[in-house]
Amino acid sequence: MAPKKLIHTENLSLELGSKDNKVKILNDINLTIFAKEKLSIIGPSGSGKTSLMMILSGLMTPTSGGVLFQEQPIHKLNEDELAQFRQEHIGIVFQNFHLIPSLTVLQNVAFPLALSGVDDAEEEAKNWLEKLGLIKRISHMPTQLSGGEQQRVALARALIMKPSIILADEPTGNLDQKNGNIITELLFDMVNDFDTALVLITHDEALAQKTDRIIQLVDGTVTEDSAVNR
């Protein structure tokens, strides 16, 4: 059976800047991401990796071209529809954690479920925190955690809605090697357990080799799309 398409882009381009000083960030990107696939996007700083991730998540709108999620053109959705789309299908893990500083660890993880009106959101959040070894930190504030602990909280928050895809932007970039390895192992274990697709943005070639496929971006253009041979 052929793999099922999850997301694909059609001649996706992005320009930023004023009318007289436009900068091309992405240039005619045609990319397919399959259900359950683990894909890495590599390339030098400024190559457009994060911009591509932001468009795939519906957080940015392309200048031209489109993004289809299960054949639905998400670039045509309004803000409310995009918020619903992200809530149902997208989990995002950022390099800088992006936890809500005024909420406890438990409240941060429960937040997506609570937003969806789930009655036992905090109970489900406790289950996730226990899986990730953070049950003793549930009442702590984000600033009371180490970097590795904060990223585990961010990982639990991204996965608690059981999204179709996780978009991870340099998830180990602010961590030492030991904590980076822990987060990497947890991330891959979790996406495998829940058959979640993964798009991993990284500068780490060794980390990219853990995925199924590697996309290389240079100056906003895909210069390589290759399967990883193991």
N, CA, C and O of each residue as an XYZ file, in Angstrom:
920
protein
N       0.840     -1.198      0.000
C       0.000      0.000      0.000
C       0.878      1.251      0.000
O       1.814      1.363      0.791
N       0.570      2.174     -0.882
C       1.359      3.409     -0.965
C       1.158      4.237      0.302
O       0.062      4.265      0.861
N       2.223      4.915      0.757
C       2.078      5.750      1.956
C       1.081      6.877      1.723
O       0.968      7.409      0.619
N       0.367      7.227      2.776
C      -0.672      8.244      2.691
C      -0.075      9.637      2.815
O       0.690      9.911      3.739
N      -0.427     10.519      1.877
C       0.033     11.904      1.955
C      -0.617     12.600      3.144
O      -1.828     12.507      3.347
N       0.199     13.295      3.922
C      -0.331     14.074      5.035
C      -0.347     15.558      4.671
O      -1.383     16.218      4.754
N       0.816     16.070      4.268
C       0.950     17.473      3.877
C       1.704     17.529      2.557
O       2.685     16.810      2.372
N       1.260     18.365      1.651
C       2.125     18.665      0.521
C       2.000     20.135      0.138
O       0.948     20.756      0.291
N       3.098     20.661     -0.360
C       3.139     22.064     -0.772
C       3.217     22.134     -2.287
O       3.779     21.252     -2.937
N       2.644     23.196     -2.838
C       2.624     23.383     -4.290
C       3.233     24.734     -4.635
O       2.631     25.781     -4.396
N       4.432     24.694     -5.198
C       5.117     25.921     -5.639
C       5.091     27.000     -4.555
O       4.762     28.158     -4.810
N       5.444     26.586     -3.352
C       5.358     27.464     -2.183
C       6.486     28.489     -2.190
O       7.661     28.128     -2.268
N       6.123     29.774     -2.109
C       7.119     30.843     -2.062
C       6.756     31.833     -0.968
O       5.586     32.010     -0.628
N       7.787     32.477     -0.421
C       7.587     33.471      0.628
C       8.542     34.629      0.412
O       9.747     34.439      0.252
N       7.986     35.829      0.410
C       8.795     37.046      0.341
C       8.455     37.912      1.542
O       7.293     38.018      1.933
N       9.466     38.526      2.120
C       9.273     39.433      3.246
C       9.932     40.775      2.929
O      10.826     40.867      2.087
N       9.469     41.803      3.620
C      10.054     43.129      3.413
C       9.069     44.070      2.751
O       7.937     43.696      2.449
N       9.515     45.301      2.530
C       8.668     46.324      1.930
C       8.572     46.112      0.419
O       9.297     45.302     -0.159
N       7.671     46.850     -0.198
C       7.433     46.706     -1.634
C       8.698     46.931     -2.448
O       8.927     46.258     -3.452
N       9.523     47.888     -2.007
C      10.734     48.220     -2.764
C      11.961     47.437     -2.305
O      13.034     47.550     -2.898
N      11.798     46.647     -1.251
C      12.960     45.927     -0.719
C      12.542     44.534     -0.264
O      12.667     44.193      0.912
N      12.047     43.737     -1.199
C      11.577     42.393     -0.874
C      12.743     41.404     -0.834
O      13.669     41.466     -1.643
N      12.663     40.492      0.135
C      13.660     39.434      0.259
C      12.949     38.098      0.072
O      11.957     37.811      0.742
N      13.465     37.294     -0.840
C      12.854     35.990     -1.097
C      13.369     35.003     -0.057
O      14.570     34.747      0.024
N      12.459     34.452      0.734
C      12.814     33.511      1.800
C      12.680     32.073      1.331
O      13.548     31.243      1.602
N      11.589     31.777      0.623
C      11.343     30.441      0.079
C      10.993     30.567     -1.394
O      10.321     31.512     -1.807
N      11.456     29.603     -2.180
C      11.335     29.718     -3.625
C      10.806     28.418     -4.235
O      11.546     27.444     -4.374
N       9.512     28.413     -4.599
C       8.899     27.281     -5.310
C       9.179     25.932     -4.639
O       9.742     25.023     -5.250
N       8.774     25.824     -3.375
C       8.970     24.574     -2.639
C       7.845     23.598     -2.959
O       6.671     23.899     -2.743
N       8.207     22.440     -3.471
C       7.260     21.345     -3.682
C       7.717     20.172     -2.809
O       8.752     19.553     -3.060
N       6.927     19.890     -1.794
C       7.355     18.940     -0.768
C       6.159     18.127     -0.316
O       5.078     18.672     -0.093
N       6.350     16.827     -0.179
C       5.304     15.956      0.353
C       5.796     15.309      1.636
O       6.912     14.794      1.703
N       4.942     15.346      2.653
C       5.216     14.682      3.929
C       4.143     13.629      4.108
O       2.953     13.919      3.990
N       4.560     12.414      4.390
C       3.630     11.299      4.496
C       3.241     11.030      5.941
O       3.982     11.365      6.865
N       2.080     10.427      6.127
C       1.631     10.046      7.465
C       2.669      9.113      8.109
O       3.198      8.212      7.459
N       2.944      9.345      9.373
C       3.858      8.532     10.198
C       5.326      8.702      9.811
O       6.196      8.089     10.430
N       5.615      9.518      8.806
C       6.995      9.699      8.359
C       7.777     10.596      9.312
O       7.231     11.525      9.908
N       9.071     10.298      9.443
C       9.989     11.165     10.184
C      10.927     11.821      9.174
O      11.713     11.152      8.503
N      10.825     13.136      9.085
C      11.529     13.907      8.062
C      12.373     14.981      8.729
O      11.900     15.654      9.644
N      13.602     15.151      8.293
C      14.428     16.242      8.812
C      14.671     17.269      7.709
O      14.787     16.932      6.531
N      14.743     18.525      8.128
C      15.053     19.626      7.222
C      16.349     20.262      7.710
O      16.420     20.765      8.831
N      17.363     20.237      6.868
C      18.663     20.774      7.245
C      19.038     21.909      6.292
O      18.419     22.094      5.244
N      20.046     22.647      6.676
C      20.507     23.752      5.840
C      21.133     24.823      6.697
O      20.907     24.854      7.907
N      21.918     25.705      6.097
C      22.582     26.762      6.861
C      21.583     27.754      7.441
O      20.433     27.812      7.007
N      22.024     28.533      8.422
C      21.180     29.590      8.975
C      20.749     30.533      7.866
O      21.547     30.896      7.002
N      19.475     30.929      7.893
C      18.965     31.826      6.865
C      18.488     31.141      5.609
O      18.141     31.802      4.630
N      18.467     29.800      5.625
C      18.066     29.076      4.408
C      16.554     28.949      4.278
O      16.064     28.511      3.238
N      15.800     29.325      5.320
C      14.347     29.285      5.244
C      13.687     28.143      5.996
O      12.485     27.921      5.851
N      14.455     27.414      6.797
C      13.922     26.227      7.486
C      12.761     26.581      8.425
O      11.687     25.984      8.356
N      12.999     27.558      9.296
C      11.964     27.917     10.267
C      10.759     28.542      9.577
O       9.623     28.298      9.982
N      10.988     29.342      8.545
C       9.871     29.929      7.804
C       9.007     28.842      7.179
O       7.781     28.945      7.175
N       9.644     27.806      6.655
C       8.891     26.696      6.078
C       8.053     26.013      7.147
O       6.890     25.688      6.909
N       8.636     25.790      8.330
C       7.889     25.165      9.415
C       6.702     26.020      9.829
O       5.621     25.495     10.095
N       6.895     27.337      9.884
C       5.817     28.234     10.284
C       4.665     28.193      9.278
O       3.499     28.269      9.667
N       4.984     28.075      8.001
C       3.934     27.984      6.982
C       3.214     26.638      7.068
O       1.991     26.581      6.943
N       3.969     25.551      7.282
C       3.349     24.232      7.405
C       2.377     24.173      8.580
O       1.391     23.436      8.538
N       2.653     24.945      9.622
C       1.796     24.945     10.809
C       0.648     25.933     10.706
O      -0.218     25.968     11.580
N       0.631     26.733      9.653
C      -0.405     27.743      9.510
C      -0.154     29.003     10.299
O      -1.051     29.834     10.445
N       1.062     29.163     10.816
C       1.409     30.365     11.577
C       1.901     31.495     10.680
O       1.975     32.645     11.113
N       2.237     31.175      9.440
C       2.579     32.176      8.434
C       1.850     31.828      7.145
O       1.527     30.667      6.892
N       1.594     32.845      6.336
C       0.917     32.650      5.051
C       1.919     32.824      3.915
O       2.661     33.807      3.899
N       1.957     31.897      2.972
C       2.899     32.049      1.863
C       2.527     33.223      0.960
O       1.363     33.615      0.883
N       3.524     33.774      0.282
C       3.268     34.832     -0.695
C       2.562     34.271     -1.920
O       1.683     34.913     -2.494
N       2.957     33.072     -2.309
C       2.307     32.388     -3.435
C       2.433     30.890     -3.225
O       3.206     30.427     -2.387
N       1.653     30.136     -4.007
C       1.642     28.692     -3.824
C       0.725     28.311     -2.671
O       0.019     29.159     -2.125
N       0.736     27.052     -2.305
C      -0.183     26.612     -1.274
C       0.329     25.463     -0.441
O       1.330     24.823     -0.765
N      -0.398     25.216      0.662
C      -0.125     24.095      1.562
C      -1.426     23.315      1.718
O      -2.457     23.883      2.080
N      -1.378     22.025      1.448
C      -2.553     21.183      1.599
C      -2.302     20.154      2.689
O      -1.301     19.437      2.674
N      -3.227     20.097      3.632
C      -3.181     19.090      4.688
C      -4.312     18.110      4.431
O      -5.486     18.476      4.491
N      -3.957     16.867      4.146
C      -4.948     15.864      3.739
C      -5.886     16.443      2.670
O      -7.106     16.284      2.714
N      -5.247     17.121      1.708
C      -5.908     17.725      0.549
C      -6.714     18.975      0.867
O      -7.357     19.536     -0.021
N      -6.693     19.425      2.126
C      -7.379     20.670      2.477
C      -6.397     21.834      2.366
O      -5.336     21.795      2.989
N      -6.725     22.871      1.587
C      -5.801     24.006      1.421
C      -5.801     24.909      2.655
O      -6.635     25.807      2.773
N      -4.867     24.668      3.568
C      -4.890     25.416      4.834
C      -4.517     26.886      4.640
O      -4.842     27.722      5.484
N      -3.836     27.209      3.531
C      -3.472     28.606      3.287
C      -4.693     29.461      2.969
O      -4.600     30.687      2.902
N      -5.845     28.806      2.773
C      -7.073     29.551      2.484
C      -7.984     29.667      3.713
O      -9.059     30.262      3.634
N      -7.558     29.103      4.840
C      -8.378     29.158      6.048
C      -8.274     30.525      6.711
O      -7.253     31.203      6.598
N      -9.348     30.927      7.410
C      -9.272     32.165      8.189
C      -8.609     31.886      9.540
O      -8.269     30.740      9.836
N      -8.425     32.918     10.355
C      -7.676     32.758     11.607
C      -8.331     31.759     12.552
O      -7.641     30.947     13.168
N      -9.654     31.808     12.674
C     -10.342     30.875     13.559
C     -10.200     29.439     13.058
O      -9.990     28.516     13.844
N     -10.315     29.264     11.753
C     -10.171     27.921     11.177
C      -8.744     27.408     11.326
O      -8.536     26.217     11.562
N      -7.760     28.295     11.191
C      -6.362     27.899     11.378
C      -6.099     27.482     12.821
O      -5.396     26.503     13.072
N      -6.664     28.225     13.764
C      -6.489     27.877     15.175
C      -7.070     26.494     15.455
O      -6.474     25.699     16.181
N      -8.226     26.214     14.879
C      -8.850     24.897     15.048
C      -8.010     23.807     14.399
O      -7.839     22.724     14.959
N      -7.488     24.102     13.218
C      -6.616     23.152     12.514
C      -5.398     22.802     13.360
O      -5.069     21.627     13.524
N      -4.725     23.826     13.899
C      -3.535     23.567     14.714
C      -3.879     22.772     15.972
O      -3.147     21.866     16.370
N      -4.987     23.121     16.579
C      -5.408     22.450     17.805
C      -5.644     20.961     17.575
O      -5.324     20.134     18.429
N      -6.202     20.628     16.425
C      -6.557     19.240     16.136
C      -5.411     18.419     15.553
O      -5.357     17.205     15.755
N      -4.500     19.061     14.837
C      -3.553     18.280     14.029
C      -2.070     18.558     14.261
O      -1.237     17.723     13.907
N      -1.715     19.698     14.840
C      -0.315     20.118     14.869
C       0.209     20.216     16.298
O      -0.436     20.803     17.167
N       1.372     19.640     16.529
C       2.109     19.852     17.771
C       3.427     20.516     17.423
O       4.096     20.102     16.477
N       3.811     21.545     18.177
C       5.034     22.288     17.863
C       5.969     22.276     19.073
O       5.550     22.531     20.202
N       7.233     21.978     18.814
C       8.264     22.033     19.851
C       9.325     23.018     19.374
O       9.945     22.822     18.329
N       9.528     24.086     20.160
C      10.472     25.126     19.786
C      11.794     24.952     20.531
O      11.861     24.289     21.566
N      12.823     25.552     19.988
C      14.139     25.543     20.639
C      14.078     26.233     22.003
O      14.721     25.792     22.955
N      13.302     27.316     22.090
C      13.265     28.121     23.313
C      12.087     27.784     24.219
O      11.691     28.605     25.048
N      11.525     26.593     24.074
C      10.509     26.012     24.952
C       9.136     26.691     24.829
O       8.132     26.009     24.623
N       9.080     28.027     24.954
C       7.825     28.781     24.843
C       6.744     28.286     25.818
O       5.570     28.194     25.458
N       7.151     27.975     27.038
C       6.168     27.669     28.075
C       5.545     28.974     28.565
O       6.149     30.040     28.447
N       4.342     28.884     29.110
C       3.657     30.070     29.633
C       4.180     30.324     31.041
O       3.918     29.523     31.938
N       4.911     31.413     31.264
C       5.624     31.597     32.537
C       4.726     31.721     33.757
O       5.157     31.423     34.870
N       3.476     32.157     33.566
C       2.573     32.365     34.701
C       1.809     31.100     35.094
O       1.049     31.107     36.063
N       2.012     30.006     34.334
C       1.322     28.751     34.632
C       2.299     27.724     35.189
O       3.483     27.733     34.853
N       1.795     26.842     36.039
C       2.609     25.752     36.555
C       2.894     24.747     35.444
O       2.314     24.816     34.360
N       3.796     23.815     35.732
C       4.090     22.737     34.783
C       2.807     22.000     34.405
O       2.545     21.772     33.224
N       2.006     21.626     35.410
C       0.765     20.907     35.144
C      -0.176     21.722     34.268
O      -0.765     21.192     33.326
N      -0.319     22.996     34.571
C      -1.223     23.859     33.803
C      -0.725     24.062     32.372
O      -1.529     24.137     31.443
N       0.601     24.152     32.188
C       1.153     24.285     30.843
C       0.808     23.078     29.983
O       0.406     23.227     28.829
N       0.963     21.891     30.540
C       0.705     20.680     29.764
C      -0.790     20.495     29.525
O      -1.202     20.038     28.459
N      -1.600     20.852     30.520
C      -3.056     20.690     30.396
C      -3.684     21.737     29.488
O      -4.814     21.559     29.033
N      -2.976     22.817     29.218
C      -3.559     23.967     28.522
C      -4.250     23.610     27.202
O      -5.383     24.043     26.992
N      -3.623     22.841     26.301
C      -4.303     22.534     25.035
C      -5.609     21.766     25.236
O      -6.592     22.010     24.537
N      -5.612     20.829     26.200
C      -6.829     20.072     26.460
C      -7.911     20.957     27.069
O      -9.080     20.877     26.690
N      -7.506     21.808     28.025
C      -8.466     22.711     28.658
C      -9.088     23.641     27.623
O     -10.279     23.949     27.671
N      -8.244     24.083     26.678
C      -8.723     24.960     25.613
C      -9.772     24.265     24.759
O     -10.661     24.910     24.204
N      -9.661     22.949     24.659
C     -10.610     22.165     23.864
C     -11.842     21.752     24.671
O     -12.741     21.094     24.148
N     -11.878     22.144     25.954
C     -13.044     21.836     26.777
C     -13.039     20.454     27.395
O     -14.086     19.961     27.815
N     -11.863     19.813     27.458
C     -11.765     18.479     28.065
C     -11.876     18.609     29.580
O     -11.146     19.389     30.192
N     -12.787     17.849     30.188
C     -13.057     17.993     31.622
C     -11.892     17.537     32.503
O     -11.581     18.183     33.503
N     -11.254     16.433     32.136
C     -10.177     15.891     32.974
C      -8.803     16.242     32.408
O      -7.897     15.409     32.395
N      -8.658     17.480     31.943
C      -7.412     17.915     31.297
C      -6.207     17.750     32.222
O      -5.157     17.269     31.794
N      -6.353     18.144     33.481
C      -5.206     18.076     34.395
C      -4.851     16.632     34.738
O      -3.679     16.321     34.946
N      -5.841     15.751     34.800
C      -5.555     14.343     35.065
C      -4.764     13.734     33.915
O      -3.812     12.985     34.133
N      -5.164     14.060     32.695
C      -4.429     13.579     31.520
C      -3.022     14.162     31.490
O      -2.067     13.470     31.140
N      -2.895     15.446     31.861
C      -1.579     16.080     31.906
C      -0.674     15.383     32.924
O       0.519     15.205     32.674
N      -1.231     14.990     34.058
C      -0.442     14.255     35.064
C       0.097     12.952     34.482
O       1.245     12.580     34.727
N      -0.740     12.264     33.711
C      -0.298     11.004     33.099
C       0.902     11.236     32.186
O       1.857     10.459     32.198
N       0.849     12.308     31.395
C       1.954     12.622     30.490
C       3.212     13.005     31.273
O       4.317     12.591     30.921
N       3.043     13.784     32.317
C       4.204     14.200     33.116
C       4.837     13.010     33.818
O       6.051     12.977     34.021
N       4.025     12.042     34.186
C       4.576     10.830     34.794
C       5.382     10.044     33.771
O       6.458      9.533     34.083
N       4.860      9.944     32.540
C       5.589      9.252     31.465
C       6.965      9.870     31.248
O       7.936      9.168     30.964
N       7.034     11.189     31.385
C       8.266     11.907     31.086
C       9.106     12.192     32.331
O      10.042     12.990     32.281
N       8.772     11.545     33.439
C       9.581     11.658     34.646
C       9.508     12.999     35.337
O      10.471     13.421     35.978
N       8.368     13.683     35.217
C       8.253     15.034     35.773
C       7.129     15.161     36.801
O       6.711     16.273     37.124
N       6.639     14.039     37.315
C       5.496     14.086     38.219
C       5.802     14.895     39.485
O       4.892     15.468     40.084
N       7.063     14.944     39.893
C       7.421     15.713     41.088
C       7.572     17.205     40.805
O       7.844     17.988     41.716
N       7.398     17.591     39.564
C       7.566     18.993     39.169
C       6.231     19.655     38.813
O       6.221     20.786     38.326
N       5.115     18.978     39.044
C       3.847     19.486     38.512
C       3.448     20.852     39.067
O       2.742     21.607     38.398
N       3.890     21.176     40.276
C       3.518     22.468     40.871
C       4.573     23.543     40.648
O       4.388     24.690     41.054
N       5.674     23.178     40.008
C       6.742     24.134     39.759
C       6.359     25.098     38.632
O       5.540     24.780     37.771
N       6.973     26.282     38.664
C       6.850     27.223     37.557
C       7.965     26.940     36.556
O       8.994     26.385     36.943
N       7.800     27.299     35.286
C       8.833     27.007     34.283
C      10.234     27.484     34.678
O      11.220     26.801     34.402
N      10.325     28.650     35.321
C      11.645     29.186     35.682
C      12.342     28.363     36.752
O      13.536     28.547     36.988
N      11.618     27.459     37.403
C      12.212     26.611     38.437
C      12.749     25.304     37.864
O      13.249     24.458     38.606
N      12.649     25.137     36.563
C      13.082     23.909     35.910
C      14.390     24.107     35.164
O      14.730     25.221     34.767
N      15.116     23.021     34.979
C      16.294     23.054     34.109
C      15.838     23.122     32.659
O      14.658     22.927     32.366
N      16.773     23.399     31.748
C      16.440     23.445     30.329
C      15.880     22.125     29.829
O      14.914     22.104     29.066
N      16.488     21.018     30.258
C      16.015     19.710     29.830
C      14.610     19.418     30.329
O      13.799     18.826     29.617
N      14.324     19.839     31.565
C      12.983     19.644     32.108
C      11.965     20.503     31.374
O      10.857     20.049     31.090
N      12.337     21.745     31.066
C      11.413     22.610     30.329
C      11.080     22.026     28.950
O       9.942     22.106     28.487
N      12.084     21.444     28.313
C      11.814     20.878     26.987
C      10.954     19.626     27.091
O      10.174     19.341     26.182
N      11.080     18.882     28.169
C      10.195     17.723     28.371
C       8.751     18.181     28.586
O       7.817     17.544     28.099
N       8.571     19.276     29.309
C       7.232     19.842     29.492
C       6.672     20.277     28.136
O       5.510     20.018     27.821
N       7.512     20.941     27.340
C       7.076     21.387     26.012
C       6.708     20.194     25.132
O       5.771     20.266     24.338
N       7.449     19.105     25.278
C       7.173     17.900     24.500
C       5.827     17.288     24.912
O       5.037     16.876     24.063
N       5.583     17.238     26.213
C       4.295     16.717     26.699
C       3.146     17.579     26.200
O       2.113     17.059     25.777
N       3.322     18.903     26.248
C       2.264     19.809     25.783
C       1.996     19.619     24.289
O       0.846     19.677     23.853
N       3.053     19.393     23.503
C       2.892     19.217     22.052
C       2.195     17.907     21.709
O       1.486     17.828     20.706
N       2.389     16.880     22.531
C       1.880     15.552     22.200
C       0.544     15.221     22.855
O      -0.109     14.254     22.463
N       0.129     16.006     23.840
C      -1.039     15.615     24.638
C      -2.313     15.536     23.811
O      -3.219     14.775     24.151
N      -2.401     16.308     22.728
C      -3.588     16.260     21.868
C      -3.493     15.149     20.810
O      -4.380     14.998     19.970
N      -2.400     14.375     20.870
C      -2.153     13.302     19.906
C      -2.292     13.812     18.469
O      -3.140     13.344     17.710
N      -1.439     14.784     18.112
C      -1.555     15.420     16.791
C      -1.154     14.488     15.666
O      -0.539     13.445     15.891
N      -1.512     14.880     14.450
C      -1.116     14.112     13.269
C       0.374     14.271     12.982
O       1.008     13.376     12.423
N       0.928     15.427     13.375
C       2.327     15.728     13.058
C       2.929     16.623     14.137
O       2.271     17.518     14.667
N       4.187     16.360     14.444
C       4.972     17.219     15.329
C       5.978     17.986     14.476
O       6.707     17.394     13.680
N       6.010     19.298     14.646
C       7.008     20.148     14.009
C       7.977     20.584     15.095
O       7.594     21.299     16.021
N       9.220     20.162     14.990
C      10.215     20.425     16.029
C      11.353     21.260     15.456
O      12.085     20.805     14.577
N      11.497     22.479     15.956
C      12.504     23.417     15.454
C      13.703     23.437     16.398
O      13.655     24.060     17.459
N      14.767     22.757     16.011
C      15.983     22.680     16.825
C      15.646     22.349     18.284
O      16.036     23.099     19.178
N      14.933     21.250     18.547
C      14.463     20.976     19.907
C      15.567     20.732     20.924
O      15.331     20.817     22.129
N      16.770     20.429     20.449
C      17.887     20.208     21.388
C      18.902     21.343     21.338
O      19.969     21.249     21.945
N      18.577     22.423     20.612
C      19.549     23.491     20.372
C      20.016     24.218     21.614
O      21.141     24.717     21.648
N      19.163     24.290     22.653
C      19.530     24.994     23.882
C      19.917     24.054     25.018
O      19.964     24.455     26.181
N      20.195     22.799     24.667
C      20.487     21.808     25.696
C      21.905     21.274     25.569
O      22.489     21.273     24.486
N      22.452     20.818     26.698
C      23.752     20.148     26.638
C      23.556     18.770     26.003
O      22.430     18.332     25.770
N      24.659     18.107     25.734
C      24.577     16.851     24.980
C      23.760     15.789     25.709
O      22.976     15.068     25.093
N      23.948     15.699     27.023
C      23.222     14.678     27.783
C      21.719     14.899     27.697
O      20.969     13.974     27.385
N      21.277     16.128     27.976
C      19.845     16.417     27.922
C      19.318     16.380     26.494
O      18.175     15.988     26.258
N      20.156     16.789     25.538
C      19.762     16.708     24.141
C      19.477     15.276     23.715
O      18.518     15.011     22.989
N      20.326     14.349     24.178
C      20.121     12.932     23.856
C      18.839     12.398     24.485
O      18.122     11.604     23.876
N      18.556     12.845     25.720
C      17.326     12.409     26.403
C      16.097     12.886     25.641
O      15.162     12.118     25.412
N      16.104     14.164     25.249
C      14.963     14.727     24.524
C      14.780     14.042     23.172
O      13.658     13.743     22.762
N      15.895     13.797     22.485
C      15.819     13.118     21.187
C      15.196     11.741     21.326
O      14.321     11.366     20.545
N      15.647     10.985     22.326
C      15.113      9.637     22.535
C      13.623      9.679     22.879
O      12.837      8.883     22.366
N      13.246     10.617     23.753
C      11.842     10.752     24.123
C      10.982     11.133     22.915
O       9.904     10.576     22.705
N      11.472     12.082     22.133
C      10.730     12.551     20.966
C      10.468     11.415     19.989
O       9.338     11.229     19.538
N      11.508     10.656     19.662
C      11.351      9.569     18.697
C      10.498      8.443     19.265
O       9.702      7.847     18.540
N      10.653      8.143     20.557
C       9.822      7.107     21.177
C       8.348      7.490     21.117
O       7.492      6.664     20.800
N       8.061      8.761     21.427
C       6.669      9.206     21.474
C       6.019      9.219     20.088
O       4.885      8.765     19.936
N       6.717      9.729     19.087
C       6.101      9.758     17.747
C       5.913      8.343     17.208
O       4.969      8.083     16.461
N       6.808      7.427     17.584
C       6.625      6.033     17.179
C       5.429      5.405     17.887
O       4.647      4.682     17.270
N       5.286      5.683     19.185
C       4.182      5.108     19.961
C       2.822      5.538     19.421
O       1.870      4.757     19.422
N       2.737      6.789     18.958
C       1.439      7.318     18.542
C       1.300      7.445     17.028
O       0.344      8.047     16.539
N       2.269      6.867     16.272
C       2.218      6.927     14.805
C       2.069      8.355     14.302
O       1.336      8.626     13.352
N       2.786      9.263     14.966
C       2.740     10.675     14.618
C       3.856     10.997     13.634
O       4.989     10.552     13.814
N       3.549     11.756     12.610
C       4.602     12.207     11.696
C       5.472     13.245     12.403
O       5.020     13.915     13.330
N       6.717     13.372     11.961
C       7.653     14.301     12.577
C       8.412     15.062     11.505
O       8.977     14.471     10.585
N       8.417     16.381     11.636
C       9.310     17.220     10.834
C      10.297     17.856     11.803
O       9.914     18.616     12.692
N      11.558     17.537     11.621
C      12.604     17.953     12.541
C      13.554     18.916     11.839
O      14.229     18.545     10.878
N      13.602     20.145     12.321
C      14.558     21.122     11.796
C      15.808     21.063     12.648
O      15.738     21.208     13.868
N      16.943     20.852     12.022
C      18.167     20.678     12.799
C      19.400     21.053     11.992
O      19.411     20.989     10.762
N      20.452     21.451     12.731
C      21.776     21.616     12.134
C      22.623     20.364     12.367
O      23.736     20.251     11.854
N      22.086     19.435     13.139
C      22.844     18.265     13.593
C      22.687     17.126     12.577
O      21.626     16.508     12.490
N      23.728     16.862     11.826
C      23.680     15.819     10.792
C      23.407     14.442     11.397
O      22.681     13.638     10.813
N      23.991     14.170     12.572
C      23.783     12.869     13.217
C      22.321     12.697     13.610
O      21.760     11.608     13.483
N      21.710     13.772     14.084
C      20.293     13.725     14.444
C      19.429     13.539     13.200
O      18.462     12.778     13.221
N      19.772     14.227     12.127
C      19.026     14.094     10.876
C      19.056     12.653     10.364
O      18.089     12.185      9.763
N      20.148     11.964     10.598
C      20.279     10.584     10.131
C      19.352      9.622     10.860
O      19.189      8.481     10.427
N      18.747     10.056     11.948
C      17.795      9.216     12.674
C      16.405      9.234     12.024
O      15.550      8.416     12.363
N      16.183     10.165     11.094
C      14.879     10.260     10.436
C      14.842      9.381      9.189
O      15.844      8.774      8.812
N      13.674      9.321      8.556
C      13.509      8.492      7.356
C      14.016      9.186      6.094
O      14.444      8.539      5.139
N      13.956     10.525      6.114
C      14.266     11.282      4.898
C      14.860     12.621      5.302
O      14.506     13.176      6.342
N      15.760     13.135      4.481
C      16.409     14.413      4.737
C      16.151     15.356      3.574
O      16.397     15.021      2.415
N      15.653     16.540      3.902
C      15.472     17.617      2.933
C      16.523     18.677      3.222
O      16.665     19.118      4.362
N      17.254     19.084      2.204
C      18.232     20.159      2.378
C      17.732     21.429      1.707
O      17.359     21.429      0.533
N      17.732     22.518      2.485
C      17.361     23.825      1.969
C      18.600     24.701      1.862
O      19.410     24.759      2.788
N      18.742     25.371      0.746
C      19.810     26.364      0.555
C      19.175     27.572     -0.128
O      18.596     27.457     -1.208
N      19.290     28.728      0.515
C      18.720     29.973     -0.039
C      17.248     29.803     -0.429
O      16.809     30.287     -1.472
N      16.500     29.109      0.428
C      15.060     28.974      0.212
C      14.656     27.983     -0.855
O      13.492     27.952     -1.254
N      15.584     27.172     -1.328
C      15.305     26.205     -2.377
C      15.702     24.803     -1.911
O      16.738     24.631     -1.268
N      14.890     23.815     -2.229
C      15.234     22.429     -1.920
C      16.325     21.974     -2.888
O      16.118     21.904     -4.100
N      17.491     21.666     -2.319
C      18.598     21.205     -3.162
C      18.812     19.692     -3.074
O      19.531     19.111     -3.887
N      18.187     19.069     -2.090
C      18.328     17.619     -1.959
C      17.132     17.063     -1.207
O      16.659     17.669     -0.246
N      16.647     15.918     -1.641
C      15.556     15.206     -0.979
C      15.905     13.741     -1.069
O      15.738     13.125     -2.121
N      16.394     13.168      0.032
C      16.920     11.805     -0.053
C      16.496     10.979      1.143
O      16.390     11.476      2.264
N      16.250      9.678      0.871
C      15.951      8.732      1.935
C      17.226      8.422      2.712
O      18.327      8.451      2.163
N      17.059      8.126      3.992
C      18.196      7.766      4.834
C      18.388      6.264      4.741
O      17.465      5.493      5.006
N      19.584      5.855      4.366
C      19.896      4.431      4.272
C      20.545      3.962      5.566
O      21.533      4.537      6.023
N      19.985      2.921      6.145
C      20.535      2.371      7.399
C      21.036      0.956      7.174
O      21.534      0.322      8.104
